[in-house]
Amino acid sequence: MNVPKIVEIKDIIKETPTVKTFIFDWEVTEETPGQFMMVWNFHDEKPMSLSLIDPVKGEIGFTIRKVGKFTEAIHELGVGAQLGLRGPYGRGFEIAGSHVLAVGGGVGMAPLAAFAEEASRKGVDVDLISAAATQNELLFMDRLNRTSTNLRACTDDGTYGFCGFGTDLAQEVLESNSYDMIVTCGPEIMMKKIADLAEEYEIPAQFSLERYMKCGVGICGQCCVDDVGWRICKEGPVFWSDEVKLITEFGKYRRDAAGRKEPL
């Protein structure tokens, strides 16, 4: 759907001091965890990962961190306010195997929350690592504890759960467990380490990448990655291990709105 559908905000959940989840009534049909939608506030439009996909209640949601003018404007909205949504777009996560390790960092937990709930509904065992800088930035703890997901939290400062980075906990978990697949979303430096671990333990993995997007449908080329020329909005945003190996910029740099390289 390339024309925005105007919808009202049904509910708003304050997740952390800087993060809110916005929920909308929606006829869920083909929406898949890992996909994104373009969110339009009648002034600007940005891509947002689906953090909630509920086919029973007929709801979708986006979890948005306040980081700039657009997200600040969204955070000022209340229940009943209108936004334009178009999508879903891109390639989401594939649910495969019977035992999956999911590793999320910060607001990268958004698509992983939707993934964990969908995988649990399909009878897949999910061990999920939720990583944040400190306790009050951890996302979806109560929500995910209500599923069959085995949730483990870690914080950089040790204020809750494992003290250290999500990659440190992932390495510890991989040493004592066997998994059919790894899925991850978060800072790209974190995902590069997960890619290395996946290769070391010979486990197929999926990575949700983020790049600057404008159109969301593969036309403008703004989100192309170097060498292979894949568009994150079209061929991604989720890529498998063998694919990210071909993306030479993975874990090194991305490009800004003007196409300039930005080191990660």
LONU-319297 format. One record per residue: y, z, x of N, C-alpha, C in turn; chain. Coordinates in pm, whole numbers, plus 50000, padded with zeros to 5 digits. Layout:
{{Y,Z,X},{Y,Z,X},{Y,Z,X},"A"}
...
This chain:
{{49881,50000,50086},{50000,50000,50000},{50124,50000,50089},"A"}
{{50201,49891,50089},{50316,49878,50176},{50448,49907,50107},"A"}
{{50443,49939,49978},{50563,49980,49905},{50553,50129,49879},"A"}
{{50654,50209,49916},{50643,50354,49896},{50625,50392,49750},"A"}
{{50539,50489,49727},{50523,50548,49595},{50605,50676,49593},"A"}
{{50695,50688,49495},{50782,50805,49488},{50706,50919,49420},"A"}
{{50695,51031,49490},{50618,51145,49438},{50699,51273,49456},"A"}
{{50665,51372,49375},{50731,51502,49385},{50648,51598,49470},"A"}
{{50717,51682,49544},{50648,51787,49620},{50592,51888,49521},"A"}
{{50460,51906,49525},{50393,51997,49432},{50396,52141,49481},"A"}
{{50379,52158,49610},{50375,52292,49668},{50414,52284,49814},"A"}
{{50464,52395,49868},{50501,52404,50009},{50442,52532,50065},"A"}
{{50369,52520,50174},{50310,52636,50240},{50379,52655,50375},"A"}
{{50437,52772,50395},{50497,52803,50525},{50387,52851,50618},"A"}
{{50347,52765,50710},{50236,52795,50800},{50277,52885,50915},"A"}
{{50391,52853,50978},{50445,52929,51090},{50597,52923,51078},"A"}
{{50671,52991,51166},{50817,52982,51160},{50872,52840,51172},"A"}
{{50795,52747,51229},{50844,52611,51250},{50761,52504,51182},"A"}
{{50658,52542,51109},{50565,52445,51051},{50545,52473,50902},"A"}
{{50553,52366,50821},{50526,52375,50678},{50429,52265,50636},"A"}
{{50347,52296,50535},{50260,52196,50475},{50315,52160,50337},"A"}
{{50331,52029,50313},{50384,51977,50187},{50269,51911,50111},"A"}
{{50248,51955,49986},{50135,51909,49906},{50182,51825,49788},"A"}
{{50107,51718,49759},{50143,51624,49654},{50021,51593,49567},"A"}
{{50043,51569,49439},{49939,51512,49354},{49917,51368,49397},"A"}
{{49788,51328,49408},{49758,51195,49459},{49616,51156,49415},"A"}
{{49600,51034,49373},{49467,50985,49338},{49394,50949,49467},"A"}
{{49309,51040,49511},{49239,51021,49639},{49128,50918,49620},"A"}
{{49133,50811,49699},{49031,50706,49691},{48972,50677,49829},"A"}
{{49052,50616,49916},{49001,50575,50048},{49059,50657,50162},"A"}
{{49137,50759,50131},{49200,50840,50237},{49094,50908,50323},"A"}
{{49111,50900,50455},{49013,50952,50550},{49083,51043,50651},"A"}
{{49021,51157,50686},{49080,51241,50791},{49105,51162,50918},"A"}
{{49223,51178,50974},{49262,51102,51093},{49357,50989,51061},"A"}
{{49360,50945,50934},{49457,50844,50894},{49595,50908,50878},"A"}
{{49697,50823,50865},{49833,50872,50847},{49899,50797,50733},"A"}
{{50012,50849,50688},{50094,50780,50589},{50238,50780,50638},"A"}
{{50315,50683,50591},{50457,50678,50623},{50532,50758,50517},"A"}
{{50611,50854,50562},{50686,50943,50473},{50833,50903,50478},"A"}
{{50891,50875,50361},{51028,50826,50348},{51113,50926,50271},"A"}
{{51224,50968,50332},{51313,51064,50264},{51439,50995,50211},"A"}
{{51429,50861,50190},{51537,50778,50137},{51648,50752,50239},"A"}
{{51628,50801,50362},{51721,50773,50472},{51645,50719,50593},"A"}
{{51528,50775,50617},{51448,50737,50733},{51301,50750,50695},"A"}
{{51214,50697,50781},{51071,50698,50753},{50995,50728,50880},"A"}
{{50895,50817,50871},{50816,50856,50988},{50668,50866,50948},"A"}
{{50578,50844,51048},{50435,50859,51020},{50394,51006,51026},"A"}
{{50306,51046,50934},{50256,51183,50930},{50105,51180,50904},"A"}
{{50030,51256,50983},{49886,51266,50963},{49855,51343,50835},"A"}
{{49750,51301,50768},{49703,51374,50651},{49635,51503,50697},"A"}
{{49687,51616,50654},{49626,51744,50690},{49544,51802,50575},"A"}
{{49558,51744,50457},{49483,51788,50339},{49443,51665,50258},"A"}
{{49315,51655,50228},{49263,51548,50140},{49165,51615,50045},"A"}
{{49206,51634,49922},{49123,51704,49825},{49094,51613,49706},"A"}
{{48977,51546,49707},{48945,51454,49596},{48918,51526,49465},"A"}
{{48882,51653,49471},{48852,51729,49349},{48981,51764,49275},"A"}
{{49077,51823,49346},{49205,51858,49286},{49299,51739,49274},"A"}
{{49268,51630,49347},{49357,51516,49348},{49486,51547,49422},"A"}
{{49471,51595,49546},{49587,51634,49625},{49575,51582,49768},"A"}
{{49691,51554,49827},{49700,51529,49971},{49813,51615,50026},"A"}
{{49812,51634,50158},{49918,51714,50218},{49948,51670,50359},"A"}
{{50070,51701,50404},{50114,51674,50540},{50166,51804,50600},"A"}
{{50130,51830,50723},{50176,51950,50792},{50277,51907,50897},"A"}
{{50401,51953,50883},{50513,51899,50958},{50584,52009,51038},"A"}
{{50594,51986,51169},{50669,52078,51255},{50815,52035,51261},"A"}
{{50904,52127,51254},{51048,52099,51259},{51089,52075,51404},"A"}
{{51117,51947,51437},{51149,51913,51575},{51273,51824,51590},"A"}
{{51327,51771,51481},{51442,51681,51490},{51509,51665,51355},"A"}
{{51603,51570,51346},{51682,51554,51224},{51595,51522,51103},"A"}
{{51499,51431,51120},{51415,51392,51006},{51333,51510,50957},"A"}
{{51263,51576,51048},{51178,51688,51006},{51260,51807,50957},"A"}
{{51379,51825,51013},{51467,51931,50963},{51506,51903,50818},"A"}
{{51534,51777,50787},{51570,51740,50650},{51453,51761,50555},"A"}
{{51333,51729,50599},{51215,51751,50516},{51196,51900,50490},"A"}
{{51214,51981,50593},{51196,52126,50580},{51296,52188,50483},"A"}
{{51408,52124,50462},{51508,52178,50369},{51474,52150,50223},"A"}
{{51377,52062,50198},{51341,52027,50062},{51260,52139,49996},"A"}
{{51266,52143,49865},{51191,52242,49789},{51092,52176,49695},"A"}
{{51012,52258,49629},{50916,52207,49530},{50992,52129,49423},"A"}
{{50938,52013,49388},{51002,51926,49289},{51087,51817,49350},"A"}
{{51124,51831,49477},{51200,51725,49544},{51111,51603,49563},"A"}
{{51173,51487,49575},{51098,51362,49583},{51097,51305,49725},"A"}
{{50985,51241,49758},{50970,51167,49882},{50896,51038,49850},"A"}
{{50911,50939,49938},{50835,50816,49926},{50718,50817,50022},"A"}
{{50599,50784,49973},{50479,50780,50057},{50416,50642,50050},"A"}
{{50380,50586,50164},{50302,50462,50164},{50187,50475,50264},"A"}
{{50076,50418,50224},{49955,50429,50304},{49836,50459,50214},"A"}
{{49722,50499,50268},{49701,50543,50406},{49685,50424,50501},"A"}
{{49712,50452,50629},{49703,50350,50732},{49616,50398,50847},"A"}
{{49570,50299,50924},{49500,50328,51049},{49353,50361,51031},"A"}
{{49289,50381,51146},{49147,50417,51151},{49134,50566,51170},"A"}
{{49060,50630,51081},{49041,50774,51089},{48917,50812,51168},"A"}
{{48882,50940,51158},{48762,50990,51226},{48636,50945,51152},"A"}
{{48532,50916,51228},{48400,50895,51172},{48323,51026,51180},"A"}
{{48256,51061,51071},{48174,51182,51069},{48031,51142,51101},"A"}
{{47982,51188,51216},{47849,51150,51262},{47780,51270,51324},"A"}
{{47648,51271,51317},{47571,51380,51374},{47566,51500,51282},"A"}
{{47499,51605,51328},{47483,51727,51247},{47556,51846,51305},"A"}
{{47601,51835,51431},{47673,51947,51495},{47788,51890,51576},"A"}
{{47910,51924,51536},{48031,51864,51595},{48121,51973,51651},"A"}
{{48180,51945,51767},{48284,52031,51824},{48419,51966,51801},"A"}
{{48510,52038,51736},{48646,51990,51713},{48742,52078,51792},"A"}
{{48836,52015,51863},{48933,52089,51946},{49073,52043,51909},"A"}
{{49153,52136,51858},{49290,52104,51817},{49392,52188,51888},"A"}
{{49504,52128,51923},{49612,52198,51988},{49740,52187,51910},"A"}
{{49801,52302,51874},{49928,52302,51802},{49916,52230,51669},"A"}
{{50018,52146,51639},{50018,52074,51511},{49913,51962,51510},"A"}
{{49847,51939,51623},{49732,51849,51627},{49617,51899,51541},"A"}
{{49626,52024,51498},{49527,52079,51406},{49533,52012,51269},"A"}
{{49643,51943,51238},{49661,51885,51104},{49545,51794,51063},"A"}
{{49516,51685,51136},{49404,51600,51094},{49269,51667,51110},"A"}
{{49259,51763,51204},{49131,51829,51226},{49096,51924,51111},"A"}
{{49197,51980,51046},{49170,52064,50929},{49107,51980,50819},"A"}
{{49165,51862,50795},{49109,51772,50695},{48969,51726,50735},"A"}
{{48949,51699,50864},{48818,51658,50914},{48715,51768,50893},"A"}
{{48749,51891,50931},{48654,52001,50920},{48611,52024,50776},"A"}
{{48706,52014,50683},{48673,52035,50542},{48583,51923,50489},"A"}
{{48612,51799,50527},{48530,51687,50482},{48390,51694,50544},"A"}
{{48383,51727,50673},{48253,51737,50739},{48170,51850,50678},"A"}
{{48235,51962,50648},{48164,52074,50585},{48109,52035,50449},"A"}
{{48189,51958,50372},{48141,51912,50241},{48017,51825,50253},"A"}
{{48004,51756,50367},{47890,51667,50388},{47775,51735,50460},"A"}
{{47784,51867,50480},{47675,51942,50539},{47669,51939,50690},"A"}
{{47777,51896,50756},{47782,51891,50902},{47833,52025,50955},"A"}
{{47766,52078,51055},{47811,52203,51119},{47925,52171,51215},"A"}
{{48038,52238,51196},{48156,52215,51279},{48195,52343,51350},"A"}
{{48200,52339,51483},{48259,52445,51563},{48400,52400,51598},"A"}
{{48498,52473,51552},{48637,52428,51567},{48715,52525,51655},"A"}
{{48780,52471,51757},{48869,52549,51844},{49013,52519,51805},"A"}
{{49084,52622,51765},{49226,52608,51730},{49309,52675,51839},"A"}
{{49390,52596,51907},{49467,52646,52020},{49617,52642,51990},"A"}
{{49687,52746,52034},{49832,52752,52018},{49890,52837,52131},"A"}
{{50021,52831,52145},{50086,52907,52251},{50077,53058,52226},"A"}
{{50090,53096,52100},{50089,53238,52065},{50036,53254,51923},"A"}
{{50008,53378,51882},{49940,53404,51756},{50011,53346,51634},"A"}
{{50143,53361,51628},{50213,53317,51506},{50229,53166,51496},"A"}
{{50174,53092,51594},{50176,52946,51586},{50038,52888,51552},"A"}
{{49937,52973,51535},{49804,52925,51497},{49807,52874,51353},"A"}
{{49742,52762,51329},{49747,52698,51197},{49615,52709,51122},"A"}
{{49624,52725,50991},{49513,52712,50896},{49400,52813,50914},"A"}
{{49427,52928,50972},{49321,53024,50998},{49252,53068,50869},"A"}
{{49328,53112,50770},{49269,53157,50644},{49200,53041,50572},"A"}
{{49264,52927,50569},{49209,52811,50499},{49075,52769,50558},"A"}
{{49065,52760,50689},{48941,52714,50752},{48833,52820,50750},"A"}
{{48871,52946,50747},{48770,53053,50736},{48702,53053,50599},"A"}
{{48760,52982,50502},{48698,52973,50370},{48595,52860,50364},"A"}
{{48584,52780,50469},{48483,52675,50476},{48367,52725,50561},"A"}
{{48267,52638,50579},{48154,52675,50664},{48182,52651,50811},"A"}
{{48307,52616,50841},{48346,52590,50980},{48337,52718,51063},"A"}
{{48280,52706,51183},{48278,52817,51278},{48407,52809,51359},"A"}
{{48506,52887,51320},{48641,52877,51377},{48661,52977,51489},"A"}
{{48710,52926,51602},{48745,53012,51716},{48888,52980,51756},"A"}
{{48967,53084,51771},{49108,53067,51807},{49130,53103,51953},"A"}
{{49230,53039,52012},{49270,53079,52147},{49420,53062,52160},"A"}
{{49482,53149,52238},{49626,53146,52259},{49656,53151,52408},"A"}
{{49761,53080,52446},{49799,53078,52588},{49832,53217,52639},"A"}
{{49898,53298,52553},{49942,53430,52598},{49844,53542,52565},"A"}
{{49730,53509,52503},{49629,53609,52475},{49660,53701,52358},"A"}
{{49759,53665,52273},{49794,53751,52161},{49691,53746,52049},"A"}
{{49601,53646,52052},{49496,53639,51951},{49381,53556,52006},"A"}
{{49260,53605,51988},{49141,53530,52028},{49127,53516,52178},"A"}
{{49070,53403,52217},{49047,53372,52358},{49181,53356,52429},"A"}
{{49194,53415,52546},{49318,53403,52624},{49305,53285,52720},"A"}
{{49382,53180,52693},{49376,53061,52778},{49398,52937,52697},"A"}
{{49376,52823,52760},{49395,52695,52694},{49272,52656,52612},"A"}
{{49294,52569,52513},{49182,52521,52432},{49077,52450,52514},"A"}
{{49118,52384,52621},{49022,52315,52708},{48934,52415,52783},"A"}
{{48990,52531,52818},{48911,52635,52885},{48801,52686,52793},"A"}
{{48838,52712,52668},{48739,52759,52570},{48637,52650,52540},"A"}
{{48683,52525,52533},{48590,52415,52508},{48485,52405,52618},"A"}
{{48528,52422,52742},{48432,52416,52853},{48331,52529,52842},"A"}
{{48377,52648,52806},{48288,52762,52790},{48187,52738,52679},"A"}
{{48233,52683,52567},{48147,52656,52452},{48046,52546,52486},"A"}
{{48089,52444,52558},{47999,52333,52592},{47887,52377,52686},"A"}
{{47911,52481,52763},{47809,52531,52855},{47692,52596,52784},"A"}
{{47715,52641,52661},{47610,52718,52592},{47567,52657,52458},"A"}
{{47620,52539,52423},{47586,52476,52296},{47562,52327,52315},"A"}
{{47490,52270,52220},{47463,52127,52221},{47533,52062,52101},"A"}
{{47603,51952,52127},{47679,51885,52021},{47645,51736,52016},"A"}
{{47654,51682,51895},{47633,51539,51877},{47762,51460,51900},"A"}
{{47876,51528,51885},{48004,51458,51893},{48116,51559,51913},"A"}
{{48226,51513,51973},{48348,51591,51987},{48461,51514,51920},"A"}
{{48546,51583,51848},{48669,51521,51796},{48786,51608,51841},"A"}
{{48899,51545,51869},{49012,51622,51920},{49145,51558,51883},"A"}
{{49246,51645,51868},{49383,51601,51844},{49476,51709,51896},"A"}
{{49579,51669,51967},{49674,51764,52023},{49751,51699,52135},"A"}
{{49813,51778,52221},{49884,51721,52336},{49791,51630,52417},"A"}
{{49843,51517,52461},{49757,51420,52527},{49698,51471,52659},"A"}
{{49771,51558,52726},{49718,51618,52848},{49592,51698,52816},"A"}
{{49594,51769,52703},{49476,51844,52658},{49362,51747,52627},"A"}
{{49392,51639,52555},{49287,51545,52516},{49227,51473,52637},"A"}
{{49308,51452,52741},{49254,51390,52863},{49150,51482,52926},"A"}
{{49174,51611,52924},{49077,51706,52977},{48951,51707,52890},"A"}
{{48968,51698,52759},{48853,51690,52670},{48773,51563,52698},"A"}
{{48842,51453,52727},{48773,51328,52761},{48688,51346,52886},"A"}
{{48743,51417,52984},{48667,51443,53106},{48544,51529,53078},"A"}
{{48560,51629,52991},{48447,51716,52956},{48341,51637,52878},"A"}
{{48387,51552,52787},{48293,51472,52709},{48210,51382,52800},"A"}
{{48274,51326,52900},{48201,51241,52995},{48104,51324,53079},"A"}
{{48150,51443,53121},{48064,51530,53202},{47938,51571,53126},"A"}
{{47954,51604,52998},{47841,51650,52918},{47774,51536,52840},"A"}
{{47820,51415,52862},{47762,51294,52802},{47756,51305,52649},"A"}
{{47870,51338,52590},{47882,51351,52446},{47985,51250,52396},"A"}
{{47954,51169,52298},{48055,51077,52243},{48169,51157,52180},"A"}
{{48290,51106,52194},{48407,51180,52145},{48506,51084,52080},"A"}
{{48586,51141,51989},{48693,51067,51922},{48826,51138,51946},"A"}
{{48930,51058,51969},{49061,51110,52006},{49167,51052,51912},"A"}
{{49251,51139,51858},{49360,51093,51773},{49486,51083,51857},"A"}
{{49531,50960,51883},{49646,50937,51969},{49775,50926,51889},"A"}
{{49884,50954,51954},{50016,50946,51892},{50108,50861,51979},"A"}
{{50179,50767,51916},{50281,50688,51984},{50397,50666,51886},"A"}
{{50509,50622,51938},{50626,50595,51854},{50595,50479,51760},"A"}
{{50609,50500,51630},{50579,50397,51531},{50703,50365,51449},"A"}
{{50713,50240,51407},{50820,50197,51317},{50766,50145,51185},"A"}
{{50679,50043,51192},{50633,49981,51066},{50509,50047,51009},"A"}
{{50418,50091,51094},{50296,50155,51048},{50185,50059,51010},"A"}
{{50212,49928,51013},{50111,49831,50966},{50077,49726,51072},"A"}
{{50116,49748,51196},{50075,49659,51303},{50160,49537,51327},"A"}
{{50279,49532,51268},{50365,49414,51281},{50462,49425,51398},"A"}
{{50529,49539,51411},{50642,49550,51505},{50599,49562,51650},"A"}
{{50479,49610,51676},{50431,49622,51814},{50487,49741,51890},"A"}
{{50563,49826,51825},{50626,49939,51892},{50522,50037,51950},"A"}
{{50409,50051,51883},{50311,50152,51926},{50198,50095,52009},"A"}
{{50216,49974,52065},{50113,49916,52150},{50093,50000,52276},"A"}
{{49968,50008,52320},{49940,50073,52448},{49918,49966,52553},"A"}
{{49948,50000,52677},{49946,49902,52785},{49806,49846,52810},"A"}
{{49802,49731,52875},{49681,49661,52919},{49602,49603,52801},"A"}
{{49542,49689,52720},{49458,49637,52611},{49541,49586,52495},"A"}
{{49664,49635,52480},{49752,49588,52374},{49717,49637,52235},"A"}
{{49630,49737,52226},{49597,49791,52094},{49718,49858,52032},"A"}
{{49729,49845,51900},{49834,49913,51826},{49779,50044,51771},"A"}
{{49845,50154,51803},{49796,50285,51759},{49789,50290,51607},"A"}
{{49882,50225,51539},{49885,50231,51393},{49776,50149,51328},"A"}
{{49720,50052,51401},{49624,49959,51340},{49483,49977,51397},"A"}
{{49468,49961,51527},{49337,49982,51589},{49304,50131,51596},"A"}
{{49405,50215,51596},{49389,50361,51595},{49433,50415,51462},"A"}
{{49483,50539,51456},{49514,50624,51573},{49394,50691,51637},"A"}
{{49273,50678,51576},{49155,50742,51633},{49078,50640,51716},"A"}
{{49045,50679,51840},{48970,50594,51932},{48851,50671,51987},"A"}
{{48745,50597,52017},{48625,50656,52077},{48640,50665,52229},"A"}
{{48550,50740,52291},{48554,50762,52437},{48559,50633,52516},"A"}
{{48472,50538,52482},{48467,50414,52559},{48594,50333,52544},"A"}
{{48668,50357,52436},{48793,50285,52414},{48907,50349,52492},"A"}
{{48916,50482,52491},{49028,50545,52564},{49016,50522,52714},"A"}
{{48895,50496,52762},{48878,50465,52905},{48953,50338,52942},"A"}
{{48973,50249,52846},{49041,50123,52871},{49193,50135,52859},"A"}
{{49241,50249,52807},{49385,50270,52790},{49437,50341,52915},"A"}
{{49491,50265,53009},{49527,50321,53140},{49641,50423,53131},"A"}
{{49723,50415,53024},{49832,50511,53012},{49788,50644,52951},"A"}
{{49664,50650,52900},{49614,50771,52835},{49622,50891,52928},"A"}
{{49690,50994,52884},{49705,51115,52963},{49809,51107,53072},"A"}
{{49881,50992,53080},{49979,50974,53188},{50121,50959,53134},"A"}
{{50140,50866,53039},{50276,50843,52988},{50269,50777,52851},"A"}
{{50382,50775,52783},{50399,50699,52660},{50536,50634,52667},"A"}
{{50573,50560,52562},{50702,50492,52563},{50790,50545,52450},"A"}
{{50922,50550,52477},{51016,50598,52375},{51055,50483,52283},"A"}
{{51154,50506,52196},{51194,50405,52098},{51246,50278,52163},"A"}
{{51296,50289,52286},{51348,50173,52357},{51244,50108,52448},"A"}
{{51122,50163,52450},{51016,50106,52532},{51009,50162,52673},"A"}
{{51094,50260,52705},{51092,50320,52838},{50974,50416,52853},"A"}
{{50913,50421,52971},{50803,50511,52995},{50850,50655,53000},"A"}
{{50774,50742,52932},{50801,50886,52934},{50677,50957,52990},"A"}
{{50685,51016,53108},{50567,51088,53163},{50527,51201,53069},"A"}
{{50397,51223,53059},{50347,51332,52974},{50349,51464,53050},"A"}
